[in-house]
Structures are given as structure tokens and as C-alpha cells.
Amino acid sequence: MADLKITLIKGLVNRKPAQRDSVRTLGLHKIGQTVVREDTPATRGLINTVRHLVTVEEA
């Protein structure tokens, strides 16, 4: 499967705990940080939960 490049573009202040947990599970901690994850249904579900906080590109 392809890889996804995920970048955190907005902060987590005043976000719901489920959204904070999803961002942490993806491995993101700071604004502007980028991680590469495998494109799986579980990863897509986490991204969908916080789609307004991250940008996603195919790597």
C-alpha cells in the first residue's frame, strides 16, 4: 500500500479529547510536524476524525 504524509496545521487547544487522542495516535505533537504512515483503513479513520487539523499527501 501507499504511504501518507500527514502534517499537523492547527493546534489542539480547546479540542475534544477524542480529537487530541487521534492526533497523538498518529504521532503528531507540534504544529508543522510531519509523519509518514502506511495507508490503512485504521489510519484513514484517525485522519477523518481530525481532517480539519491536518493536511494529507501521498508520499
Residue pairs with C-beta under 8 A, 6 or more apart in sequence:
1 38
1 39
1 40
2 39
2 58
2 59
3 36
3 37
3 38
3 39
3 58
3 59
4 36
4 37
4 38
4 39
4 43
4 47
4 56
4 57
4 58
4 59
5 34
5 35
5 36
5 56
5 57
5 58
5 59
6 26
6 28
6 34
6 35
6 36
6 37
6 47
6 54
6 55
6 56
7 32
7 33
7 34
7 54
7 55
7 56
7 57
8 23
8 28
8 29
8 30
8 31
8 32
8 33
8 34
8 53
8 54
9 31
9 32
9 53
9 54
9 55
10 31
10 52
10 53
11 31
12 19
12 20
12 23
12 53
15 53
18 49
19 49
19 50
19 53
22 46
22 49
22 50
23 50
23 53
23 54
25 46
26 35
26 37
26 43
26 46
26 47
26 50
26 54
27 35
27 37
28 35
28 54
36 59
37 43
39 58
47 54
47 56
